[in-house]
């Protein structure tokens, strides 16, 4: 869970994202924070050689017990989608090879 006002949590998250994707993810995440909107975004990790998907849903409640201020926060789930991305790229390459051999 990330509180809307917790810039430290976002900074920690961004450190795991590859530089090629960091600006895009940061922009989209900040837009979702501002709009208190859900987000789904795929990105490449910096040092673990894997693809991830970040999904977040707004939590629009004040809860001191959960560390949320009046802005609320987000439930954030990060999942490894490396095998799905590898299959997607293999499929695209196969389709390209078939087209070239027609």
Phi and psi restraints in degrees (range 20) as a CNS / XPLOR table:
assign (resid 1 and name C) (resid 2 and name N)
       (resid 2 and name CA) (resid 2 and name C) 1.0 -122.4 20.0 2
assign (resid 2 and name N) (resid 2 and name CA)
       (resid 2 and name C) (resid 3 and name N) 1.0 125.2 20.0 2
assign (resid 2 and name C) (resid 3 and name N)
       (resid 3 and name CA) (resid 3 and name C) 1.0 -74.2 20.0 2
assign (resid 3 and name N) (resid 3 and name CA)
       (resid 3 and name C) (resid 4 and name N) 1.0 144.7 20.0 2
assign (resid 3 and name C) (resid 4 and name N)
       (resid 4 and name CA) (resid 4 and name C) 1.0 -56.7 20.0 2
assign (resid 4 and name N) (resid 4 and name CA)
       (resid 4 and name C) (resid 5 and name N) 1.0 -33.6 20.0 2
assign (resid 4 and name C) (resid 5 and name N)
       (resid 5 and name CA) (resid 5 and name C) 1.0 -91.9 20.0 2
assign (resid 5 and name N) (resid 5 and name CA)
       (resid 5 and name C) (resid 6 and name N) 1.0 6.2 20.0 2
assign (resid 5 and name C) (resid 6 and name N)
       (resid 6 and name CA) (resid 6 and name C) 1.0 -95.7 20.0 2
assign (resid 6 and name N) (resid 6 and name CA)
       (resid 6 and name C) (resid 7 and name N) 1.0 84.9 20.0 2
assign (resid 6 and name C) (resid 7 and name N)
       (resid 7 and name CA) (resid 7 and name C) 1.0 -66.9 20.0 2
assign (resid 7 and name N) (resid 7 and name CA)
       (resid 7 and name C) (resid 8 and name N) 1.0 -26.2 20.0 2
assign (resid 7 and name C) (resid 8 and name N)
       (resid 8 and name CA) (resid 8 and name C) 1.0 -63.8 20.0 2
assign (resid 8 and name N) (resid 8 and name CA)
       (resid 8 and name C) (resid 9 and name N) 1.0 -40.9 20.0 2
assign (resid 8 and name C) (resid 9 and name N)
       (resid 9 and name CA) (resid 9 and name C) 1.0 -62.5 20.0 2
assign (resid 9 and name N) (resid 9 and name CA)
       (resid 9 and name C) (resid 10 and name N) 1.0 -43.7 20.0 2
assign (resid 9 and name C) (resid 10 and name N)
       (resid 10 and name CA) (resid 10 and name C) 1.0 -64.5 20.0 2
assign (resid 10 and name N) (resid 10 and name CA)
       (resid 10 and name C) (resid 11 and name N) 1.0 -40.5 20.0 2
assign (resid 10 and name C) (resid 11 and name N)
       (resid 11 and name CA) (resid 11 and name C) 1.0 -60.6 20.0 2
assign (resid 11 and name N) (resid 11 and name CA)
       (resid 11 and name C) (resid 12 and name N) 1.0 -44.0 20.0 2
assign (resid 11 and name C) (resid 12 and name N)
       (resid 12 and name CA) (resid 12 and name C) 1.0 -61.9 20.0 2
assign (resid 12 and name N) (resid 12 and name CA)
       (resid 12 and name C) (resid 13 and name N) 1.0 -42.4 20.0 2
assign (resid 12 and name C) (resid 13 and name N)
       (resid 13 and name CA) (resid 13 and name C) 1.0 -61.8 20.0 2
assign (resid 13 and name N) (resid 13 and name CA)
       (resid 13 and name C) (resid 14 and name N) 1.0 -45.8 20.0 2
assign (resid 13 and name C) (resid 14 and name N)
       (resid 14 and name CA) (resid 14 and name C) 1.0 -64.7 20.0 2
assign (resid 14 and name N) (resid 14 and name CA)
       (resid 14 and name C) (resid 15 and name N) 1.0 -25.5 20.0 2
assign (resid 14 and name C) (resid 15 and name N)
       (resid 15 and name CA) (resid 15 and name C) 1.0 -65.2 20.0 2
assign (resid 15 and name N) (resid 15 and name CA)
       (resid 15 and name C) (resid 16 and name N) 1.0 -22.6 20.0 2
assign (resid 15 and name C) (resid 16 and name N)
       (resid 16 and name CA) (resid 16 and name C) 1.0 -88.6 20.0 2
assign (resid 16 and name N) (resid 16 and name CA)
       (resid 16 and name C) (resid 17 and name N) 1.0 -7.7 20.0 2
assign (resid 16 and name C) (resid 17 and name N)
       (resid 17 and name CA) (resid 17 and name C) 1.0 -94.0 20.0 2
assign (resid 17 and name N) (resid 17 and name CA)
       (resid 17 and name C) (resid 18 and name N) 1.0 135.8 20.0 2
assign (resid 17 and name C) (resid 18 and name N)
       (resid 18 and name CA) (resid 18 and name C) 1.0 -59.0 20.0 2
assign (resid 18 and name N) (resid 18 and name CA)
       (resid 18 and name C) (resid 19 and name N) 1.0 145.7 20.0 2
assign (resid 18 and name C) (resid 19 and name N)
       (resid 19 and name CA) (resid 19 and name C) 1.0 -56.5 20.0 2
assign (resid 19 and name N) (resid 19 and name CA)
       (resid 19 and name C) (resid 20 and name N) 1.0 -32.7 20.0 2
assign (resid 19 and name C) (resid 20 and name N)
       (resid 20 and name CA) (resid 20 and name C) 1.0 -64.6 20.0 2
assign (resid 20 and name N) (resid 20 and name CA)
       (resid 20 and name C) (resid 21 and name N) 1.0 -25.1 20.0 2
assign (resid 20 and name C) (resid 21 and name N)
       (resid 21 and name CA) (resid 21 and name C) 1.0 -108.9 20.0 2
assign (resid 21 and name N) (resid 21 and name CA)
       (resid 21 and name C) (resid 22 and name N) 1.0 -13.9 20.0 2
assign (resid 21 and name C) (resid 22 and name N)
       (resid 22 and name CA) (resid 22 and name C) 1.0 -58.7 20.0 2
assign (resid 22 and name N) (resid 22 and name CA)
       (resid 22 and name C) (resid 23 and name N) 1.0 -46.1 20.0 2
assign (resid 22 and name C) (resid 23 and name N)
       (resid 23 and name CA) (resid 23 and name C) 1.0 -64.4 20.0 2
assign (resid 23 and name N) (resid 23 and name CA)
       (resid 23 and name C) (resid 24 and name N) 1.0 -43.3 20.0 2
assign (resid 23 and name C) (resid 24 and name N)
       (resid 24 and name CA) (resid 24 and name C) 1.0 -62.2 20.0 2
assign (resid 24 and name N) (resid 24 and name CA)
       (resid 24 and name C) (resid 25 and name N) 1.0 -46.0 20.0 2
assign (resid 24 and name C) (resid 25 and name N)
       (resid 25 and name CA) (resid 25 and name C) 1.0 -66.6 20.0 2
assign (resid 25 and name N) (resid 25 and name CA)
       (resid 25 and name C) (resid 26 and name N) 1.0 -44.0 20.0 2
assign (resid 25 and name C) (resid 26 and name N)
       (resid 26 and name CA) (resid 26 and name C) 1.0 -58.7 20.0 2
assign (resid 26 and name N) (resid 26 and name CA)
       (resid 26 and name C) (resid 27 and name N) 1.0 -46.1 20.0 2
assign (resid 26 and name C) (resid 27 and name N)
       (resid 27 and name CA) (resid 27 and name C) 1.0 -62.5 20.0 2
assign (resid 27 and name N) (resid 27 and name CA)
       (resid 27 and name C) (resid 28 and name N) 1.0 -49.6 20.0 2
assign (resid 27 and name C) (resid 28 and name N)
       (resid 28 and name CA) (resid 28 and name C) 1.0 -63.4 20.0 2
assign (resid 28 and name N) (resid 28 and name CA)
       (resid 28 and name C) (resid 29 and name N) 1.0 -39.5 20.0 2
assign (resid 28 and name C) (resid 29 and name N)
       (resid 29 and name CA) (resid 29 and name C) 1.0 -66.6 20.0 2
assign (resid 29 and name N) (resid 29 and name CA)
       (resid 29 and name C) (resid 30 and name N) 1.0 -43.9 20.0 2
assign (resid 29 and name C) (resid 30 and name N)
       (resid 30 and name CA) (resid 30 and name C) 1.0 -64.8 20.0 2
assign (resid 30 and name N) (resid 30 and name CA)
       (resid 30 and name C) (resid 31 and name N) 1.0 -37.4 20.0 2
assign (resid 30 and name C) (resid 31 and name N)
       (resid 31 and name CA) (resid 31 and name C) 1.0 -61.7 20.0 2
assign (resid 31 and name N) (resid 31 and name CA)
       (resid 31 and name C) (resid 32 and name N) 1.0 -42.3 20.0 2
assign (resid 31 and name C) (resid 32 and name N)
       (resid 32 and name CA) (resid 32 and name C) 1.0 -65.8 20.0 2
assign (resid 32 and name N) (resid 32 and name CA)
       (resid 32 and name C) (resid 33 and name N) 1.0 -40.0 20.0 2
assign (resid 32 and name C) (resid 33 and name N)
       (resid 33 and name CA) (resid 33 and name C) 1.0 -59.5 20.0 2
assign (resid 33 and name N) (resid 33 and name CA)
       (resid 33 and name C) (resid 34 and name N) 1.0 -49.1 20.0 2
assign (resid 33 and name C) (resid 34 and name N)
       (resid 34 and name CA) (resid 34 and name C) 1.0 -61.2 20.0 2
assign (resid 34 and name N) (resid 34 and name CA)
       (resid 34 and name C) (resid 35 and name N) 1.0 -40.5 20.0 2
assign (resid 34 and name C) (resid 35 and name N)
       (resid 35 and name CA) (resid 35 and name C) 1.0 -88.1 20.0 2
assign (resid 35 and name N) (resid 35 and name CA)
       (resid 35 and name C) (resid 36 and name N) 1.0 -5.9 20.0 2
assign (resid 35 and name C) (resid 36 and name N)
       (resid 36 and name CA) (resid 36 and name C) 1.0 51.4 20.0 2
assign (resid 36 and name N) (resid 36 and name CA)
       (resid 36 and name C) (resid 37 and name N) 1.0 49.2 20.0 2
assign (resid 36 and name C) (resid 37 and name N)
       (resid 37 and name CA) (resid 37 and name C) 1.0 -115.8 20.0 2
assign (resid 37 and name N) (resid 37 and name CA)
       (resid 37 and name C) (resid 38 and name N) 1.0 157.4 20.0 2
assign (resid 37 and name C) (resid 38 and name N)
       (resid 38 and name CA) (resid 38 and name C) 1.0 -69.7 20.0 2
assign (resid 38 and name N) (resid 38 and name CA)
       (resid 38 and name C) (resid 39 and name N) 1.0 158.2 20.0 2
assign (resid 38 and name C) (resid 39 and name N)
       (resid 39 and name CA) (resid 39 and name C) 1.0 -145.1 20.0 2
assign (resid 39 and name N) (resid 39 and name CA)
       (resid 39 and name C) (resid 40 and name N) 1.0 143.2 20.0 2
assign (resid 39 and name C) (resid 40 and name N)
       (resid 40 and name CA) (resid 40 and name C) 1.0 -138.6 20.0 2
assign (resid 40 and name N) (resid 40 and name CA)
       (resid 40 and name C) (resid 41 and name N) 1.0 121.2 20.0 2
assign (resid 40 and name C) (resid 41 and name N)
       (resid 41 and name CA) (resid 41 and name C) 1.0 -147.2 20.0 2
assign (resid 41 and name N) (resid 41 and name CA)
       (resid 41 and name C) (resid 42 and name N) 1.0 136.8 20.0 2
assign (resid 41 and name C) (resid 42 and name N)
       (resid 42 and name CA) (resid 42 and name C) 1.0 -97.8 20.0 2
assign (resid 42 and name N) (resid 42 and name CA)
       (resid 42 and name C) (resid 43 and name N) 1.0 147.2 20.0 2
assign (resid 42 and name C) (resid 43 and name N)
       (resid 43 and name CA) (resid 43 and name C) 1.0 -155.6 20.0 2
assign (resid 43 and name N) (resid 43 and name CA)
       (resid 43 and name C) (resid 44 and name N) 1.0 161.8 20.0 2
assign (resid 43 and name C) (resid 44 and name N)
       (resid 44 and name CA) (resid 44 and name C) 1.0 -96.7 20.0 2
assign (resid 44 and name N) (resid 44 and name CA)
       (resid 44 and name C) (resid 45 and name N) 1.0 136.6 20.0 2
assign (resid 44 and name C) (resid 45 and name N)
       (resid 45 and name CA) (resid 45 and name C) 1.0 -82.7 20.0 2
assign (resid 45 and name N) (resid 45 and name CA)
       (resid 45 and name C) (resid 46 and name N) 1.0 160.2 20.0 2
assign (resid 45 and name C) (resid 46 and name N)
       (resid 46 and name CA) (resid 46 and name C) 1.0 -73.9 20.0 2
assign (resid 46 and name N) (resid 46 and name CA)
       (resid 46 and name C) (resid 47 and name N) 1.0 -53.2 20.0 2
assign (resid 46 and name C) (resid 47 and name N)
       (resid 47 and name CA) (resid 47 and name C) 1.0 -124.2 20.0 2
assign (resid 47 and name N) (resid 47 and name CA)
       (resid 47 and name C) (resid 48 and name N) 1.0 3.8 20.0 2
assign (resid 47 and name C) (resid 48 and name N)
       (resid 48 and name CA) (resid 48 and name C) 1.0 -108.0 20.0 2
assign (resid 48 and name N) (resid 48 and name CA)
       (resid 48 and name C) (resid 49 and name N) 1.0 2.3 20.0 2
assign (resid 48 and name C) (resid 49 and name N)
       (resid 49 and name CA) (resid 49 and name C) 1.0 52.8 20.0 2
assign (resid 49 and name N) (resid 49 and name CA)
       (resid 49 and name C) (resid 50 and name N) 1.0 51.6 20.0 2
assign (resid 49 and name C) (resid 50 and name N)
       (resid 50 and name CA) (resid 50 and name C) 1.0 -148.3 20.0 2
assign (resid 50 and name N) (resid 50 and name CA)
       (resid 50 and name C) (resid 51 and name N) 1.0 157.4 20.0 2
assign (resid 50 and name C) (resid 51 and name N)
       (resid 51 and name CA) (resid 51 and name C) 1.0 -94.7 20.0 2
assign (resid 51 and name N) (resid 51 and name CA)
       (resid 51 and name C) (resid 52 and name N) 1.0 142.3 20.0 2
assign (resid 51 and name C) (resid 52 and name N)
       (resid 52 and name CA) (resid 52 and name C) 1.0 -131.3 20.0 2
assign (resid 52 and name N) (resid 52 and name CA)
       (resid 52 and name C) (resid 53 and name N) 1.0 159.4 20.0 2
assign (resid 52 and name C) (resid 53 and name N)
       (resid 53 and name CA) (resid 53 and name C) 1.0 -123.1 20.0 2
assign (resid 53 and name N) (resid 53 and name CA)
       (resid 53 and name C) (resid 54 and name N) 1.0 131.3 20.0 2
assign (resid 53 and name C) (resid 54 and name N)
       (resid 54 and name CA) (resid 54 and name C) 1.0 -105.2 20.0 2
assign (resid 54 and name N) (resid 54 and name CA)
       (resid 54 and name C) (resid 55 and name N) 1.0 125.4 20.0 2
assign (resid 54 and name C) (resid 55 and name N)
       (resid 55 and name CA) (resid 55 and name C) 1.0 -121.3 20.0 2
assign (resid 55 and name N) (resid 55 and name CA)
       (resid 55 and name C) (resid 56 and name N) 1.0 139.3 20.0 2
assign (resid 55 and name C) (resid 56 and name N)
       (resid 56 and name CA) (resid 56 and name C) 1.0 -140.3 20.0 2
assign (resid 56 and name N) (resid 56 and name CA)
       (resid 56 and name C) (resid 57 and name N) 1.0 147.8 20.0 2
assign (resid 56 and name C) (resid 57 and name N)
       (resid 57 and name CA) (resid 57 and name C) 1.0 -130.8 20.0 2
assign (resid 57 and name N) (resid 57 and name CA)
       (resid 57 and name C) (resid 58 and name N) 1.0 136.8 20.0 2
assign (resid 57 and name C) (resid 58 and name N)
       (resid 58 and name CA) (resid 58 and name C) 1.0 -68.1 20.0 2
assign (resid 58 and name N) (resid 58 and name CA)
       (resid 58 and name C) (resid 59 and name N) 1.0 144.2 20.0 2
assign (resid 58 and name C) (resid 59 and name N)
       (resid 59 and name CA) (resid 59 and name C) 1.0 -119.8 20.0 2
assign (resid 59 and name N) (resid 59 and name CA)
       (resid 59 and name C) (resid 60 and name N) 1.0 96.7 20.0 2
assign (resid 59 and name C) (resid 60 and name N)
       (resid 60 and name CA) (resid 60 and name C) 1.0 -95.0 20.0 2
assign (resid 60 and name N) (resid 60 and name CA)
       (resid 60 and name C) (resid 61 and name N) 1.0 56.8 20.0 2
assign (resid 60 and name C) (resid 61 and name N)
       (resid 61 and name CA) (resid 61 and name C) 1.0 -134.8 20.0 2
assign (resid 61 and name N) (resid 61 and name CA)
       (resid 61 and name C) (resid 62 and name N) 1.0 153.1 20.0 2
assign (resid 61 and name C) (resid 62 and name N)
       (resid 62 and name CA) (resid 62 and name C) 1.0 -91.6 20.0 2
assign (resid 62 and name N) (resid 62 and name CA)
       (resid 62 and name C) (resid 63 and name N) 1.0 127.8 20.0 2
assign (resid 62 and name C) (resid 63 and name N)
       (resid 63 and name CA) (resid 63 and name C) 1.0 -150.4 20.0 2
assign (resid 63 and name N) (resid 63 and name CA)
       (resid 63 and name C) (resid 64 and name N) 1.0 102.8 20.0 2
assign (resid 63 and name C) (resid 64 and name N)
       (resid 64 and name CA) (resid 64 and name C) 1.0 -62.5 20.0 2
assign (resid 64 and name N) (resid 64 and name CA)
       (resid 64 and name C) (resid 65 and name N) 1.0 -35.3 20.0 2
assign (resid 64 and name C) (resid 65 and name N)
       (resid 65 and name CA) (resid 65 and name C) 1.0 -62.3 20.0 2
assign (resid 65 and name N) (resid 65 and name CA)
       (resid 65 and name C) (resid 66 and name N) 1.0 -32.7 20.0 2
assign (resid 65 and name C) (resid 66 and name N)
       (resid 66 and name CA) (resid 66 and name C) 1.0 -92.6 20.0 2
assign (resid 66 and name N) (resid 66 and name CA)
       (resid 66 and name C) (resid 67 and name N) 1.0 0.7 20.0 2
assign (resid 66 and name C) (resid 67 and name N)
       (resid 67 and name CA) (resid 67 and name C) 1.0 78.9 20.0 2
assign (resid 67 and name N) (resid 67 and name CA)
       (resid 67 and name C) (resid 68 and name N) 1.0 21.2 20.0 2
assign (resid 67 and name C) (resid 68 and name N)
       (resid 68 and name CA) (resid 68 and name C) 1.0 -101.6 20.0 2
assign (resid 68 and name N) (resid 68 and name CA)
       (resid 68 and name C) (resid 69 and name N) 1.0 139.2 20.0 2
assign (resid 68 and name C) (resid 69 and name N)
       (resid 69 and name CA) (resid 69 and name C) 1.0 -95.4 20.0 2
assign (resid 69 and name N) (resid 69 and name CA)
       (resid 69 and name C) (resid 70 and name N) 1.0 -164.8 20.0 2
assign (resid 69 and name C) (resid 70 and name N)
       (resid 70 and name CA) (resid 70 and name C) 1.0 -63.3 20.0 2
assign (resid 70 and name N) (resid 70 and name CA)
       (resid 70 and name C) (resid 71 and name N) 1.0 -20.7 20.0 2
assign (resid 70 and name C) (resid 71 and name N)
       (resid 71 and name CA) (resid 71 and name C) 1.0 -74.2 20.0 2
assign (resid 71 and name N) (resid 71 and name CA)
       (resid 71 and name C) (resid 72 and name N) 1.0 -19.0 20.0 2
assign (resid 71 and name C) (resid 72 and name N)
       (resid 72 and name CA) (resid 72 and name C) 1.0 85.5 20.0 2
assign (resid 72 and name N) (resid 72 and name CA)
       (resid 72 and name C) (resid 73 and name N) 1.0 -147.0 20.0 2
assign (resid 72 and name C) (resid 73 and name N)
       (resid 73 and name CA) (resid 73 and name C) 1.0 -172.3 20.0 2
assign (resid 73 and name N) (resid 73 and name CA)
       (resid 73 and name C) (resid 74 and name N) 1.0 -161.4 20.0 2
assign (resid 73 and name C) (resid 74 and name N)
       (resid 74 and name CA) (resid 74 and name C) 1.0 -136.4 20.0 2
assign (resid 74 and name N) (resid 74 and name CA)
       (resid 74 and name C) (resid 75 and name N) 1.0 141.0 20.0 2
assign (resid 74 and name C) (resid 75 and name N)
       (resid 75 and name CA) (resid 75 and name C) 1.0 -88.4 20.0 2
assign (resid 75 and name N) (resid 75 and name CA)
       (resid 75 and name C) (resid 76 and name N) 1.0 122.6 20.0 2
assign (resid 75 and name C) (resid 76 and name N)
       (resid 76 and name CA) (resid 76 and name C) 1.0 -119.1 20.0 2
assign (resid 76 and name N) (resid 76 and name CA)
       (resid 76 and name C) (resid 77 and name N) 1.0 130.2 20.0 2
assign (resid 76 and name C) (resid 77 and name N)
       (resid 77 and name CA) (resid 77 and name C) 1.0 -123.2 20.0 2
assign (resid 77 and name N) (resid 77 and name CA)
       (resid 77 and name C) (resid 78 and name N) 1.0 130.3 20.0 2
assign (resid 77 and name C) (resid 78 and name N)
       (resid 78 and name CA) (resid 78 and name C) 1.0 -118.1 20.0 2
assign (resid 78 and name N) (resid 78 and name CA)
       (resid 78 and name C) (resid 79 and name N) 1.0 125.5 20.0 2
assign (resid 78 and name C) (resid 79 and name N)
       (resid 79 and name CA) (resid 79 and name C) 1.0 -124.4 20.0 2
assign (resid 79 and name N) (resid 79 and name CA)
       (resid 79 and name C) (resid 80 and name N) 1.0 144.5 20.0 2
assign (resid 79 and name C) (resid 80 and name N)
       (resid 80 and name CA) (resid 80 and name C) 1.0 -78.2 20.0 2
assign (resid 80 and name N) (resid 80 and name CA)
       (resid 80 and name C) (resid 81 and name N) 1.0 121.6 20.0 2
assign (resid 80 and name C) (resid 81 and name N)
       (resid 81 and name CA) (resid 81 and name C) 1.0 -120.8 20.0 2
assign (resid 81 and name N) (resid 81 and name CA)
       (resid 81 and name C) (resid 82 and name N) 1.0 24.6 20.0 2
assign (resid 81 and name C) (resid 82 and name N)
       (resid 82 and name CA) (resid 82 and name C) 1.0 -57.7 20.0 2
assign (resid 82 and name N) (resid 82 and name CA)
       (resid 82 and name C) (resid 83 and name N) 1.0 -46.4 20.0 2
assign (resid 82 and name C) (resid 83 and name N)
       (resid 83 and name CA) (resid 83 and name C) 1.0 -64.6 20.0 2
assign (resid 83 and name N) (resid 83 and name CA)
       (resid 83 and name C) (resid 84 and name N) 1.0 -37.6 20.0 2
assign (resid 83 and name C) (resid 84 and name N)
       (resid 84 and name CA) (resid 84 and name C) 1.0 -66.1 20.0 2
assign (resid 84 and name N) (resid 84 and name CA)
       (resid 84 and name C) (resid 85 and name N) 1.0 -41.0 20.0 2
assign (resid 84 and name C) (resid 85 and name N)
       (resid 85 and name CA) (resid 85 and name C) 1.0 -67.3 20.0 2
assign (resid 85 and name N) (resid 85 and name CA)
       (resid 85 and name C) (resid 86 and name N) 1.0 -38.5 20.0 2
assign (resid 85 and name C) (resid 86 and name N)
       (resid 86 and name CA) (resid 86 and name C) 1.0 -64.3 20.0 2
assign (resid 86 and name N) (resid 86 and name CA)
       (resid 86 and name C) (resid 87 and name N) 1.0 -41.4 20.0 2
assign (resid 86 and name C) (resid 87 and name N)
       (resid 87 and name CA) (resid 87 and name C) 1.0 -65.0 20.0 2
assign (resid 87 and name N) (resid 87 and name CA)
       (resid 87 and name C) (resid 88 and name N) 1.0 -40.0 20.0 2
assign (resid 87 and name C) (resid 88 and name N)
       (resid 88 and name CA) (resid 88 and name C) 1.0 -61.8 20.0 2
assign (resid 88 and name N) (resid 88 and name CA)
       (resid 88 and name C) (resid 89 and name N) 1.0 -46.4 20.0 2
assign (resid 88 and name C) (resid 89 and name N)
       (resid 89 and name CA) (resid 89 and name C) 1.0 -66.4 20.0 2
assign (resid 89 and name N) (resid 89 and name CA)
       (resid 89 and name C) (resid 90 and name N) 1.0 -38.0 20.0 2
assign (resid 89 and name C) (resid 90 and name N)
       (resid 90 and name CA) (resid 90 and name C) 1.0 -63.8 20.0 2
assign (resid 90 and name N) (resid 90 and name CA)
       (resid 90 and name C) (resid 91 and name N) 1.0 -41.3 20.0 2
assign (resid 90 and name C) (resid 91 and name N)
       (resid 91 and name CA) (resid 91 and name C) 1.0 -63.5 20.0 2
assign (resid 91 and name N) (resid 91 and name CA)
       (resid 91 and name C) (resid 92 and name N) 1.0 -44.7 20.0 2
assign (resid 91 and name C) (resid 92 and name N)
       (resid 92 and name CA) (resid 92 and name C) 1.0 -62.4 20.0 2
assign (resid 92 and name N) (resid 92 and name CA)
       (resid 92 and name C) (resid 93 and name N) 1.0 -40.4 20.0 2
assign (resid 92 and name C) (resid 93 and name N)
       (resid 93 and name CA) (resid 93 and name C) 1.0 -66.4 20.0 2
assign (resid 93 and name N) (resid 93 and name CA)
       (resid 93 and name C) (resid 94 and name N) 1.0 -41.2 20.0 2
assign (resid 93 and name C) (resid 94 and name N)
       (resid 94 and name CA) (resid 94 and name C) 1.0 -61.7 20.0 2
assign (resid 94 and name N) (resid 94 and name CA)
       (resid 94 and name C) (resid 95 and name N) 1.0 -45.2 20.0 2
assign (resid 94 and name C) (resid 95 and name N)
       (resid 95 and name CA) (resid 95 and name C) 1.0 -61.9 20.0 2
assign (resid 95 and name N) (resid 95 and name CA)
       (resid 95 and name C) (resid 96 and name N) 1.0 -40.7 20.0 2
assign (resid 95 and name C) (resid 96 and name N)
       (resid 96 and name CA) (resid 96 and name C) 1.0 -63.9 20.0 2
assign (resid 96 and name N) (resid 96 and name CA)
       (resid 96 and name C) (resid 97 and name N) 1.0 -44.5 20.0 2
assign (resid 96 and name C) (resid 97 and name N)
       (resid 97 and name CA) (resid 97 and name C) 1.0 -61.8 20.0 2
assign (resid 97 and name N) (resid 97 and name CA)
       (resid 97 and name C) (resid 98 and name N) 1.0 -40.7 20.0 2
assign (resid 97 and name C) (resid 98 and name N)
       (resid 98 and name CA) (resid 98 and name C) 1.0 -64.4 20.0 2
assign (resid 98 and name N) (resid 98 and name CA)
       (resid 98 and name C) (resid 99 and name N) 1.0 -42.8 20.0 2
assign (resid 98 and name C) (resid 99 and name N)
       (resid 99 and name CA) (resid 99 and name C) 1.0 -62.2 20.0 2
assign (resid 99 and name N) (resid 99 and name CA)
       (resid 99 and name C) (resid 100 and name N) 1.0 -39.5 20.0 2
assign (resid 99 and name C) (resid 100 and name N)
       (resid 100 and name CA) (resid 100 and name C) 1.0 -69.3 20.0 2
assign (resid 100 and name N) (resid 100 and name CA)
       (resid 100 and name C) (resid 101 and name N) 1.0 -25.4 20.0 2
assign (resid 100 and name C) (resid 101 and name N)
       (resid 101 and name CA) (resid 101 and name C) 1.0 -96.9 20.0 2
assign (resid 101 and name N) (resid 101 and name CA)
       (resid 101 and name C) (resid 102 and name N) 1.0 8.4 20.0 2
